[in-house]
Amino acid sequence: MMTKLDLSRIYKAYYNASSKPEVTEVEKAHYLSIEGKGNPSGQAFAENISALYTVAYTLKFRYKAEEQDFVVAKLEGLWWFDEDKYAGISMNDTPQLVPREEWHYRLLIRLPEFVLPEEVSRCVESAFLKKKLEIIKKVTWFSIEAHTAIQMLHKGPFDTEPETLQLLKDFSEKGGWLKNGLHHEIYLSDFNKTAPEKLRTILREPVRQAR
């Protein structure tokens, strides 16, 4: 019987976080990616997610045919905003002080190590030819280098994330950590199918030590 690779089991530390702030070392990883801007409650955001998963499953079935099946990994997102336009806003204040239409994001799905960039390109083209949706062409291969981060598991709706981000901010300041990358979220729950109060999201902030 063919074994189905499950990244959440192989990289347990990557897909886990404590209910208290902690420091973690994140390994280099490769992803399917699509970039966008705007309200995450809007149609464009949903269309980007759909395009990303269309390619993810095209890729999965391509490798399954070669007996390298894998579970499509959890959705993730990098988030940022124009820091010149909204100067001096800390991580915990961003949800309230930066309009959602001004949020930039890069949605991600982690890939197994054996998935090749050229195969991603072929699957993007294959998915586009099948669906005839231009947005699919936005999906690309993307890598994140190994880094240190502080993180915490957020339980509940996205609207209450500032409370968890405040705890991360306090932890960061106490430990002498400085921002060193984009805010990273890993959606352990399917937010389209899970009640807001039951959502579980890893909030991760790349950091470096102050010199």
C-alpha positions as CSV (number, residue, x, y, z in Angstrom):
1,M,0.0,0.0,0.0
2,M,1.3,3.5,-0.9
3,T,2.2,5.6,2.1
4,K,0.7,9.1,2.1
5,L,3.1,11.7,3.4
6,D,1.7,14.0,6.1
7,L,3.8,17.0,6.8
8,S,2.0,17.8,10.1
9,R,3.4,14.5,11.4
10,I,6.9,14.9,10.0
11,Y,7.3,18.5,11.1
12,K,5.4,18.4,14.4
13,A,7.2,21.4,15.9
14,Y,6.3,23.6,12.9
15,Y,2.6,22.9,13.3
16,N,2.5,23.2,17.0
17,A,2.6,26.2,19.5
18,S,2.1,26.6,23.2
19,S,-0.7,28.7,24.7
20,K,2.0,30.9,26.1
21,P,4.7,32.9,24.1
22,E,7.8,30.9,23.3
23,V,10.9,31.0,21.1
24,T,11.1,28.5,18.3
25,E,13.6,27.7,15.5
26,V,11.9,27.4,12.1
27,E,13.5,25.3,9.4
28,K,13.8,26.3,5.7
29,A,10.7,25.3,3.8
30,H,9.2,25.5,0.3
31,Y,5.6,26.4,-0.5
32,L,2.9,27.0,-3.0
33,S,2.2,30.8,-2.8
34,I,-0.2,33.4,-4.0
35,E,0.1,37.1,-3.2
36,G,-2.7,39.6,-2.7
37,K,-4.0,42.8,-1.0
38,G,-7.2,43.7,0.6
39,N,-9.9,42.6,3.1
40,P,-9.5,38.9,4.1
41,S,-13.3,38.8,4.3
42,G,-13.6,39.9,0.6
43,Q,-14.2,37.9,-2.6
44,A,-10.6,38.4,-3.9
45,F,-9.2,36.7,-0.8
46,A,-11.5,33.7,-1.3
47,E,-10.6,33.5,-5.0
48,N,-6.9,33.5,-4.1
49,I,-7.4,30.6,-1.7
50,S,-9.3,28.7,-4.3
51,A,-6.6,29.2,-6.9
52,L,-4.0,28.1,-4.4
53,Y,-5.8,24.9,-3.6
54,T,-6.6,24.2,-7.2
55,V,-2.9,24.0,-7.9
56,A,-2.2,22.2,-4.7
57,Y,-4.5,19.3,-5.6
58,T,-3.3,19.3,-9.2
59,L,0.2,18.8,-7.8
60,K,-1.0,16.2,-5.3
61,F,-2.6,14.0,-7.9
62,R,0.4,14.4,-10.3
63,Y,2.7,13.0,-7.6
64,K,0.2,10.4,-6.5
65,A,0.3,9.0,-10.0
66,E,4.0,8.5,-9.4
67,E,3.4,6.9,-6.0
68,Q,4.5,9.9,-4.0
69,D,1.1,10.8,-2.5
70,F,0.9,13.5,0.2
71,V,-1.7,15.3,2.3
72,V,-2.3,18.9,1.2
73,A,-0.9,20.9,4.1
74,K,-2.6,23.5,6.3
75,L,-3.2,27.0,4.8
76,E,-0.8,29.7,6.1
77,G,-0.4,33.4,5.5
78,L,2.3,36.1,5.7
79,W,0.9,39.6,6.4
80,W,2.3,43.1,6.1
81,F,1.4,46.7,5.4
82,D,3.1,49.9,4.2
83,E,5.3,50.8,7.2
84,D,6.1,54.2,5.7
85,K,2.4,55.1,5.4
86,Y,1.5,53.6,8.8
87,A,4.7,54.3,10.7
88,G,5.1,53.3,14.4
89,I,2.3,50.8,14.6
90,S,3.1,47.7,16.6
91,M,2.0,44.2,15.9
92,N,-0.8,44.2,18.3
93,D,-2.3,47.5,17.1
94,T,-2.2,46.6,13.4
95,P,-5.7,45.0,13.3
96,Q,-7.3,48.1,14.7
97,L,-5.2,50.9,13.1
98,V,-4.5,49.6,9.6
99,P,-7.6,49.4,7.4
100,R,-8.2,45.9,6.1
101,E,-8.1,47.1,2.5
102,E,-4.4,48.1,3.2
103,W,-3.3,44.6,4.3
104,H,-0.9,42.8,2.0
105,Y,-0.8,39.0,2.2
106,R,1.0,36.0,0.8
107,L,-1.0,32.8,1.2
108,L,1.0,29.6,1.5
109,I,0.7,25.8,1.5
110,R,3.8,24.0,2.6
111,L,5.2,21.4,0.1
112,P,7.1,18.1,0.6
113,E,10.8,18.3,0.0
114,F,10.5,16.1,-3.1
115,V,8.2,18.5,-5.0
116,L,10.3,20.3,-7.7
117,P,9.8,24.0,-8.8
118,E,9.5,23.0,-12.4
119,E,6.7,20.5,-11.5
120,V,4.9,23.4,-9.7
121,S,5.1,25.4,-12.9
122,R,3.8,22.5,-15.0
123,C,0.8,22.1,-12.6
124,V,0.0,25.8,-12.7
125,E,-0.2,25.6,-16.4
126,S,-2.2,22.4,-16.3
127,A,-4.7,23.8,-13.8
128,F,-5.1,27.0,-15.9
129,L,-5.8,25.0,-19.1
130,K,-8.4,23.1,-17.2
131,K,-10.1,25.9,-15.3
132,K,-9.4,28.9,-17.7
133,L,-9.0,31.2,-14.7
134,E,-6.2,33.8,-15.0
135,I,-5.8,34.0,-11.2
136,I,-4.3,30.5,-11.2
137,K,-1.3,31.9,-13.0
138,K,-0.5,33.9,-9.9
139,V,0.4,30.8,-8.0
140,T,4.2,30.3,-7.6
141,W,6.9,28.4,-5.8
142,F,8.1,30.2,-2.7
143,S,10.7,29.6,0.0
144,I,11.2,30.8,3.5
145,E,14.7,30.6,5.0
146,A,15.5,29.1,8.4
147,H,15.0,31.6,11.2
148,T,14.2,32.3,14.8
149,A,10.7,33.3,15.8
150,I,8.5,33.9,18.7
151,Q,5.1,32.3,18.6
152,M,1.9,31.5,20.4
153,L,-1.3,29.5,19.8
154,H,-4.3,31.8,19.4
155,K,-7.6,30.2,20.3
156,G,-10.8,31.8,19.1
157,P,-11.9,34.4,16.5
158,F,-9.5,36.4,14.5
159,D,-11.1,39.6,16.0
160,T,-9.4,38.7,19.3
161,E,-5.9,38.2,17.9
162,P,-4.7,41.6,19.3
163,E,-4.9,40.1,22.8
164,T,-2.5,37.3,21.8
165,L,-0.3,39.7,19.8
166,Q,0.0,41.9,22.9
167,L,1.3,38.9,24.9
168,L,3.8,38.3,22.1
169,K,4.8,42.0,22.1
170,D,5.4,41.9,25.9
171,F,7.4,38.7,25.6
172,S,9.5,40.2,22.7
173,E,10.3,43.4,24.6
174,K,11.2,41.5,27.8
175,G,13.5,39.1,25.9
176,G,15.2,41.8,23.8
177,W,13.9,40.5,20.5
178,L,13.5,42.7,17.4
179,K,11.3,42.2,14.4
180,N,13.0,40.2,11.6
181,G,10.4,39.3,9.0
182,L,6.7,39.2,8.2
183,H,3.9,38.3,10.6
184,H,3.1,34.6,9.9
185,E,-0.1,32.7,10.7
186,I,-0.8,29.0,10.4
187,Y,-4.5,28.1,10.2
188,L,-4.8,24.8,12.1
189,S,-8.6,25.1,11.7
190,D,-10.6,25.5,8.4
191,F,-12.0,29.0,9.1
192,N,-14.7,28.3,6.5
193,K,-16.1,25.4,8.4
194,T,-15.2,26.0,12.0
195,A,-17.1,28.2,14.5
196,P,-15.1,31.4,15.3
197,E,-14.8,30.5,19.0
198,K,-13.2,27.1,18.1
199,L,-10.6,28.4,15.7
200,R,-6.9,27.6,16.4
201,T,-4.2,29.7,14.8
202,I,-0.5,29.8,15.3
203,L,0.8,33.4,15.4
204,R,4.5,33.5,14.6
205,E,6.8,36.6,14.5
206,P,10.3,36.2,13.0
207,V,12.8,37.9,15.4
208,R,16.5,38.5,16.1
209,Q,18.3,39.5,19.2
210,A,19.0,43.2,19.8
211,R,22.8,43.8,19.7
